[in-house]
Amino acid sequence: MAENPVPVCAVADVPSGSVKSFEVGGERVAVYNVEGAFYATEAYCTHAMADLGDGILEGDVIECSLHFGAFHVPSGKAVQPPCDTDLRTFRTEVRDGQVYVDLSAPTATGS
């Protein structure tokens, strides 16, 4: 198993107001840049397993491109149907121009 936190991408890979998905240690993770603050969640929508890296980020809410359900990025909370199960979120940190994600202790309830 990889040590945590693990480097996922360069800060420049995810410009402000965008989201990208990455494969990290066998887990697909979505990394978000919300006005310079980085967040990470599981990459797949809890409703229909669409990759949220293809979604639309508006402020701190990601909208799934498949059925338009939405999640609050910082908490992972499902905020728009048909999504009703929260996303797992992961702690992030930025060091030396890299975004690191801690996969060791995801939140189960988006809290």
N, C-alpha and C positions, 0 to 999 in steps of 0.2 A: 504494500500500500504506500502511496506517496506521502511524504511529510507534509504537514499543514502549517501555515497556508502555502499553497502552491502558486507559482506564477502562471497566469492564464493568457495575458496579452499585454501589449504595450498600451499606454494611455492613449497614444495617437491612433490606435486601431479602432477606438470607439469614441468618435467625436461627440461633443455636447449635443444632447437631444436625440441620441441614437441608441440602438440595441444591436448586439451581435451574439451569436451562439458559438460555443467552443466545446470541444471534447476534452475533458480533463479527468484523468484517472478512471476511465470507464463511465463517467457521468457526463451528460450533456448539460451545460450550464449557460444561461443567458446572462450577459454582462450589460448593464445599463449605465449611461452617463446622463445624469439628471442635473443639469446646470453645474457641471464640474464635480458632482458627488457620484461615486461609483457604488453600484449595488449589484448583487448576483442572486439569481433564483434558479430553481430547476428550469430547464429550457422548454419543457413541454406543457402545453395547456392541460389543466386537469379535467377539462370537459371532453376534448376529442383528440388529445395528443398532438396537436399542431405545434410546430416549432415557433416559439415566441420571438426568435431572432428574425422571423419574417413579419412580425406584428408591427403595429403603429404605436409609437411612444408619443404621448401627449402629456407634457408636464411630467408628473410622477405616476402616470397610469399607462399600462401597456394593454393594447387592445389586440386580441387574437385575430389573425387574418382569416380564419376559417368561418367562425360563427359570430364573431364580434363581441364575445364576452370580454370582460376586462378585469385587471388586477391592479391593486395599489402596489407599486414596485417596492417601496421601503419595507412594507409589512408583509407582502405576499397575499394580502386579503383579497378574496374574490369580491368585486364590487359591481359587476354587471352580469345578468344572466346571458347565456345559459350556464355560466360558470358559478358553481356554488361550493367548490372545494378550494381552499387556500393553497397557494404555492409554498413549497419549502424555500426558505431564504438562507443565504450563506453570508457570513461575515466577510467583508472585503477590506483591503488596505492597499495604499499606493506607496511604493518604494522605488526610488531610482528609475522613475518613468515606467514602471511595470505595475499592472493590477494583479494583486494576489487574492486568492479566494480560499477560505478555510472550509473544506468539505467534511471535516471531522464531526461537526455538530450542527447539522441543519435544523432549523426550527420546523416542527411538524405542523404547526397551526398558523404560521405566518405572523407570529407575535414578536 
